[in-house]
Amino acid sequence: MEIIFLLIPIAIILVAFAIWAFSWSVKSGQFDDLESPAHSILFEDDNELIPDDAKPKDKDRD
């Protein structure tokens, strides 16, 4: 029964930390834009990062 006197304060501290972490993430803008990172993989904007010898050869370009 004495363990409950230890577990309740620990639980309160953990809940307070979780609330602080959530409020910090909201204030710092972590939840502002949830859709753009998911859509960014659909765009091919990394052509300059691919080496020329690794790019696929187009038959129409020759």
C-alpha positions as CSV (number, residue, x, y, z in Angstrom):
1,M,0.0,0.0,0.0
2,E,2.9,2.3,0.6
3,I,3.9,2.1,-3.0
4,I,0.9,4.1,-4.1
5,F,2.4,7.1,-2.3
6,L,5.3,6.8,-4.6
7,L,3.4,6.0,-7.8
8,I,0.9,8.8,-7.7
9,P,3.6,11.6,-7.6
10,I,5.5,9.9,-10.4
11,A,2.4,9.6,-12.5
12,I,1.6,13.3,-11.9
13,I,5.1,14.3,-12.9
14,L,4.9,12.2,-16.1
15,V,1.5,13.7,-17.0
16,A,2.8,17.2,-16.4
17,F,5.8,16.5,-18.6
18,A,3.6,15.1,-21.4
19,I,1.4,18.2,-21.2
20,W,4.4,20.5,-21.3
21,A,5.9,18.6,-24.3
22,F,2.6,18.8,-26.2
23,S,2.2,22.5,-25.5
24,W,5.8,23.2,-26.5
25,S,5.3,21.3,-29.8
26,V,2.2,23.2,-30.6
27,K,3.8,26.6,-29.8
28,S,6.9,25.7,-31.9
29,G,4.8,24.9,-35.0
30,Q,5.2,21.2,-35.2
31,F,1.5,20.7,-36.1
32,D,1.1,23.7,-38.5
33,D,1.4,21.8,-41.8
34,L,0.8,18.1,-41.8
35,E,0.0,17.5,-45.5
36,S,2.9,19.1,-47.3
37,P,5.6,16.7,-46.2
38,A,3.4,13.8,-47.4
39,H,2.9,15.4,-50.7
40,S,6.5,16.4,-51.2
41,I,7.5,12.9,-52.2
42,L,5.3,13.1,-55.2
43,F,7.3,15.9,-56.8
44,E,10.5,15.3,-58.7
45,D,12.7,18.1,-57.6
46,D,15.8,16.1,-56.9
47,N,17.0,15.7,-60.5
48,E,20.1,17.8,-59.8
49,L,21.0,15.3,-57.0
50,I,21.0,12.3,-59.3
51,P,24.3,11.6,-61.1
52,D,24.1,11.7,-64.9
53,D,25.2,8.1,-65.3
54,A,22.4,6.9,-63.0
55,K,19.6,8.7,-64.8
56,P,17.4,6.6,-67.0
57,K,18.0,6.9,-70.7
58,D,15.1,8.2,-72.8
59,K,14.7,6.5,-76.2
60,D,12.9,9.6,-77.6
61,R,15.8,12.0,-76.7
62,D,18.4,10.3,-79.0
